[in-house]
Amino acid sequence: MPISMNDIPNNIRVPFVAVEFDSTKAIRGAQFQPYKALLIGQKLSAGVKPDLIPARVNGKSDAERYFGAGSMLAEMADYYRRSDGITELWAISVPDTSVGASAAGTVTFTGAVVEAGVLNAYVGGRRFTVPVNVGDTPANIATTFAAAVNGIDDLPTTAASDEGVVTLTARHPGLAGNGIDVRFNYNGGEEFPAGLLAAVSPMAGGTANPNIAAALQAVSGEWFNAFVMPYSDANNLYLLNQELVRRWGPLVMQEGWLFGAVRGTHGELGVFGAGRNSKHECFMHAHGVPNNVWAIAASAAANAMYYGNIDPARPFQTLPLTGILPPAIQDRFTDFPENNQLLYDGISTFMSGDDGIVRIGRLVTTYKTNERGADDASYLDLNTGLTLGYLRWDLRNHLLRKFPRHKLGNDGVRHSDGAAIVTPKIAKAECIVKARDWEERGLVENVEQFKDELIVERNASDPNRLDFLVPPDLMNQFIVGAVKIQFYL
């Protein structure tokens, strides 16, 4: 039986030696899967990139030029890059809605300053100081404070003062602005100058988030593993989840995840999580955190992408959300029962250490029940989807590399070793090779079970089709330890 040549014809009569290359056996072992992340948000008028045009960004400076300093996209790029400097990062802006209103809040100054000092202010987690002198009136201080806010081009608000009252207005219209945190004296030892008081009225009144449908259409042909979004309204979540379901399907195979963050009381967070049920989304809670929700979402996504790409089966607990400030002690949830209940609601959690670093507690999806309403924890942890996505990508690429233009034959037929023919037995052996690769990487276990349950057979109706039943036993994560100390006296 002749060797199957790819490019050398059989009808050469001229004295000649033709040599071609075949790369089907060149690559061995588990391969690296490239990841891409997409930031979705709003831009400011100073940005040069038009809405709905995706742009590759290296970090904050690129995003500021494209979308404007102080835009949510610029801050998202900044916080993403603090934890992941490797993954290919893109951003796309969506136009503001014509009916959207910007959130606003106030700071009201009262009292008489009897000792000079500084105001230690925080807007969206960004700290800045304002000098205060003896004799300054509330109106003077408000004017100086508003000027300080407007002088920082990457704050998420602008400011205006009037008779001792500063009105802070979100740069972007929409619901997301309602979550911008405004506070004073966050760090220990910070206090108001003697005699001065400042009362904060929280940001509120933001309405009508943009619609992301056109943005999703603009990137419909591109594979992104992470979609980071500042919006948590029902319409946009529905649109993105429908897109993720399509991408996860067997005819597209471009799996990705939505990463977001939500504010609220413990009860409000529970209600939000209980109302969600998707294996494709991961929401970190933002209760008590000074930073903006879009910064928290970007930081969580960056950790998932960077470390998930190194090892999708390894859990994310203890990884730092770089730049994210912890809640004040009185605002922190307890592990039991509060964080534990949030995890059952499908809300991801973090830990606040004595070192001031916020670390991931557990990244979970909102998936809780299957299509029939039965409790189902099969896609609880983000690691499960990441690992499955990698196995599908790696196995598919392996088969496409090994058998790019092969004929399909039956087992037991005499074929030349050099013929471009694949049989069920040969394909099955290649699946086992991949299972061994995955086992060595710590992605699966029980390969003997894999071999016993693996099925590769020719389709009964289509003679050109090979069907596979691939049963990997995914590696689990060490999340909980249960120890009994049985002691003697």
Secondary structure as the mmCIF struct_conf table of DSSP 4:
data_model
#
loop_
_struct_conf.conf_type_id
_struct_conf.id
_struct_conf.beg_label_comp_id
_struct_conf.beg_label_asym_id
_struct_conf.beg_label_seq_id
_struct_conf.end_label_comp_id
_struct_conf.end_label_asym_id
_struct_conf.end_label_seq_id
BEND BEND1 ASN A 6 ASP A 7
BEND BEND2 ASN A 10 ASN A 10
BEND BEND3 VAL A 14 PRO A 15
TURN_TY1_P TURN_TY1_P1 THR A 24 ALA A 26
BEND BEND4 GLY A 29 GLY A 29
HELX_LH_PP_P HELX_LH_PP_P1 ALA A 30 PRO A 34
STRN STRN1 LYS A 36 GLY A 41
TURN_TY1_P TURN_TY1_P2 SER A 45 ALA A 46
BEND BEND5 LYS A 49 LYS A 49
HELX_LH_PP_P HELX_LH_PP_P2 PRO A 50 PRO A 50
TURN_TY1_P TURN_TY1_P3 ASP A 51 LEU A 52
STRN STRN2 ALA A 55 ARG A 56
BEND BEND6 GLY A 59 GLY A 59
HELX_RH_AL_P HELX_RH_AL_P1 LYS A 60 PHE A 67
TURN_TY1_P TURN_TY1_P4 ALA A 69 GLY A 70
HELX_RH_AL_P HELX_RH_AL_P2 MET A 72 SER A 83
BEND BEND7 GLY A 85 THR A 87
STRN STRN3 GLU A 88 SER A 93
HELX_LH_PP_P HELX_LH_PP_P3 PRO A 95 THR A 97
TURN_TY1_P TURN_TY1_P5 SER A 98 VAL A 99
STRN STRN4 ALA A 101 ALA A 101
STRN STRN5 SER A 102 GLY A 111
BEND BEND8 GLU A 115 GLU A 115
STRN STRN6 GLY A 117 VAL A 123
TURN_TY1_P TURN_TY1_P6 GLY A 124 GLY A 125
STRN STRN7 ARG A 126 VAL A 132
TURN_TY1_P TURN_TY1_P7 VAL A 134 GLY A 135
HELX_RH_AL_P HELX_RH_AL_P3 PRO A 138 ASN A 150
TURN_TY1_P TURN_TY1_P8 GLY A 151 GLY A 151
TURN_TY1_P TURN_TY1_P9 ASP A 153 ASP A 154
BEND BEND9 LEU A 155 PRO A 156
STRN STRN8 THR A 157 ASP A 162
TURN_TY1_P TURN_TY1_P10 GLU A 163 GLY A 164
STRN STRN9 VAL A 165 PRO A 173
BEND BEND10 GLY A 174 GLY A 174
HELX_RH_3T_P HELX_RH_3T_P1 LEU A 175 GLY A 179
STRN STRN10 VAL A 182 PHE A 184
BEND BEND11 ASN A 187 ASN A 187
TURN_TY1_P TURN_TY1_P11 GLY A 188 GLY A 189
HELX_LH_PP_P HELX_LH_PP_P4 PHE A 192 PRO A 193
TURN_TY1_P TURN_TY1_P12 ALA A 194 GLY A 195
STRN STRN11 LEU A 196 ALA A 204
STRN STRN12 THR A 207 THR A 207
HELX_LH_PP_P HELX_LH_PP_P5 ASN A 209 ASN A 211
HELX_RH_AL_P HELX_RH_AL_P4 ALA A 213 ALA A 218
TURN_TY1_P TURN_TY1_P13 VAL A 219 GLY A 221
BEND BEND12 GLU A 222 GLU A 222
BEND BEND13 ASN A 225 ASN A 225
STRN STRN13 ALA A 226 VAL A 228
BEND BEND14 PRO A 230 PRO A 230
HELX_RH_AL_P HELX_RH_AL_P5 ALA A 234 TRP A 248
BEND BEND15 GLY A 249 GLY A 249
TURN_TY1_P TURN_TY1_P14 PRO A 250 VAL A 252
STRN STRN14 TRP A 257 VAL A 262
HELX_RH_AL_P HELX_RH_AL_P6 HIS A 266 ALA A 274
TURN_TY1_P TURN_TY1_P15 GLY A 275 GLY A 275
TURN_TY1_P TURN_TY1_P16 LYS A 279 HIS A 280
STRN STRN15 GLU A 281 HIS A 285
TURN_TY1_P TURN_TY1_P17 HIS A 287 GLY A 288
BEND BEND16 ASN A 291 ASN A 291
HELX_RH_AL_P HELX_RH_AL_P7 VAL A 293 ILE A 310
TURN_TY1_P TURN_TY1_P18 PRO A 312 ALA A 313
BEND BEND17 ARG A 314 ARG A 314
TURN_TY1_P TURN_TY1_P19 GLN A 317 THR A 318
STRN STRN16 PRO A 320 PRO A 320
TURN_TY1_P TURN_TY1_P20 THR A 322 GLY A 323
HELX_LH_PP_P HELX_LH_PP_P6 ILE A 324 ALA A 328
HELX_RH_3T_P HELX_RH_3T_P2 ILE A 329 ASP A 331
HELX_LH_PP_P HELX_LH_PP_P7 ARG A 332 THR A 334
HELX_RH_PI_P HELX_RH_PI_P1 ASP A 335 ASN A 339
HELX_RH_AL_P HELX_RH_AL_P8 ASN A 340 ASP A 345
TURN_TY1_P TURN_TY1_P21 GLY A 346 GLY A 346
STRN STRN17 ILE A 347 SER A 352
TURN_TY1_P TURN_TY1_P22 ASP A 354 ASP A 355
BEND BEND18 GLY A 356 GLY A 356
STRN STRN18 VAL A 358 ARG A 362
STRN STRN19 VAL A 364 VAL A 364
BEND BEND19 THR A 366 THR A 366
STRN STRN20 THR A 369 THR A 369
TURN_TY1_P TURN_TY1_P23 GLU A 371 ARG A 372
BEND BEND20 GLY A 373 GLY A 373
STRN STRN21 ASP A 375 ASP A 375
TURN_TY1_P TURN_TY1_P24 SER A 378 TYR A 379
STRN STRN22 ASP A 381 ASP A 381
HELX_RH_AL_P HELX_RH_AL_P9 LEU A 382 LYS A 402
TURN_TY1_P TURN_TY1_P25 PRO A 404 ARG A 405
STRN STRN23 LYS A 407 LEU A 408
TURN_TY1_P TURN_TY1_P26 ASP A 411 GLY A 412
BEND BEND21 VAL A 413 VAL A 413
TURN_TY1_P TURN_TY1_P27 ASP A 417 GLY A 418
BEND BEND22 ALA A 419 ALA A 419
STRN STRN24 ILE A 421 VAL A 422
HELX_RH_AL_P HELX_RH_AL_P10 PRO A 424 ARG A 441
TURN_TY1_P TURN_TY1_P28 GLY A 442 GLY A 442
BEND BEND23 LEU A 443 LEU A 443
STRN STRN25 VAL A 444 GLU A 445
HELX_RH_AL_P HELX_RH_AL_P11 VAL A 447 GLU A 453
STRN STRN26 ILE A 455 ARG A 458
BEND BEND24 ALA A 460 SER A 461
TURN_TY1_P TURN_TY1_P29 PRO A 463 ASN A 464
STRN STRN27 LEU A 466 LEU A 469
STRN STRN28 ASP A 473 LEU A 474
#
